[in-house]
């Protein structure tokens, strides 16, 4: 299965989405026996690439957020140490 096929939600895969939708429209019954499999494989490949890109961006954002959090913790620890003196 694939996510909802909207070009708006997946602009990176617009060409593959439109190709699969066109194949399904042109072959309403043959699509069940594999006529559109090549278009589906291309769409799946595009979705995998899109997911890889999103994961990399999320991982980078998480690293930055983690560094900010660690900096706040260090700052708090330094302030607590000074207050104890």
Beta strands, then each sheet from edge to edge (+ up, - down):
end
